[in-house]
Amino acid sequence: NGPQDHLKELVPKLQKRRDLTYKRLNEIEGLSCVKPKGAFYAYPRINFPLPNDSDREFVISLVKETGVLCVYGEGFGQKKGTHHFRIVFLPPEEILSEAFDKIEGFVRKNYSK
């Protein structure tokens, strides 16, 4: 109902962040992600076996080891074993890039063959 002028600047910024998120998540071996169309978060799938078949434990280990906070798929009503997590891409690109570097290192260290 209020002024919408800010959207002209905000939408292109969010599109760049979305594109970065989509690209980086799909570059991490073992993760895959559909490009978000109307949200400011992505919901990547974890395509490798997880301890106790739990994306919750994956996310808890991720935040403890790297400081990167995501929400596990089971927290959004996904059935156990579907292996997703939610990551918001509102932060600036530099911060997102740092987070994706940490996620990539975490996956490589803990889940690569």
C-alpha positions in Angstrom: 0.0 0.0 0.0 3.0 2.3 0.5 5.7 3.6 -1.9 7.2 1.0 -4.2 10.1 3.0 -5.5 12.7 0.9 -3.7 11.8 -2.2 -5.7 13.5 -0.8 -8.8 16.8 -1.1 -6.9 16.0 -4.1 -4.8 14.8 -6.6 -7.5 18.0 -6.5 -9.6 20.1 -7.0 -6.4 18.0 -10.0 -5.4 18.2 -11.5 -8.8 22.0 -11.3 -8.8 22.1 -12.9 -5.3 19.6 -15.6 -6.5 21.8 -16.3 -9.5 24.9 -16.5 -7.4 23.2 -18.8 -5.0 21.9 -21.1 -7.7 25.2 -21.2 -9.5 27.3 -21.9 -6.3 25.0 -24.5 -4.8 25.0 -26.5 -8.0 28.7 -26.3 -8.3 29.1 -28.1 -4.9 29.5 -31.8 -5.5 26.6 -33.6 -3.9 24.2 -30.6 -3.8 21.6 -29.6 -6.4 19.2 -26.7 -6.5 16.3 -25.5 -8.6 16.5 -21.8 -9.4 14.1 -19.8 -7.2 11.5 -17.8 -9.1 9.7 -15.7 -6.5 11.4 -16.2 -3.1 14.5 -14.9 -1.4 15.6 -18.4 -0.4 16.8 -21.6 -2.0 16.0 -25.1 -1.0 18.9 -27.3 -2.2 18.8 -31.1 -2.1 21.5 -33.1 -0.5 22.4 -35.9 -2.8 24.7 -38.0 -0.6 24.0 -40.3 2.3 23.6 -38.6 5.7 24.2 -39.9 9.2 20.9 -41.1 10.6 19.3 -40.1 7.3 18.9 -36.6 8.8 19.2 -33.2 7.1 18.7 -31.8 10.6 22.0 -33.3 11.7 23.7 -32.0 8.5 22.6 -28.4 9.3 23.6 -28.6 13.0 27.0 -29.9 12.0 27.3 -27.2 9.4 26.6 -24.4 11.8 28.9 -25.8 14.5 31.8 -26.3 12.2 31.5 -23.2 9.9 29.1 -20.7 11.5 26.8 -20.9 8.4 23.2 -21.0 9.6 20.6 -22.8 7.4 17.3 -24.5 8.3 16.9 -28.2 7.8 14.2 -29.5 5.5 12.5 -31.5 8.2 11.9 -28.1 9.9 9.7 -27.1 7.0 7.6 -30.3 7.1 9.7 -32.4 4.8 9.6 -36.1 5.5 12.8 -37.5 7.1 15.1 -38.7 4.4 14.2 -36.1 1.7 17.5 -34.3 2.5 16.9 -30.6 1.8 17.9 -27.4 3.6 16.9 -23.8 3.2 19.3 -21.0 2.7 18.3 -17.3 2.5 20.1 -15.2 -0.1 19.3 -11.7 1.2 22.9 -10.9 2.4 25.3 -9.1 0.1 27.1 -11.2 -2.5 30.4 -11.1 -0.6 28.8 -12.6 2.4 27.0 -15.2 0.3 30.2 -16.1 -1.5 32.0 -16.6 1.9 29.1 -18.8 3.1 29.2 -20.9 -0.1 32.9 -21.4 0.3 32.4 -22.6 3.8 29.5 -25.0 2.7 31.7 -26.3 -0.1 34.6 -27.0 2.3 32.3 -28.6 4.8 30.8 -30.9 2.3 34.2 -31.8 0.8 35.7 -32.5 4.2 32.8 -34.5 5.6 31.0 -36.1 2.7 33.4 -36.5 -0.3 34.7 -39.9 -1.2 
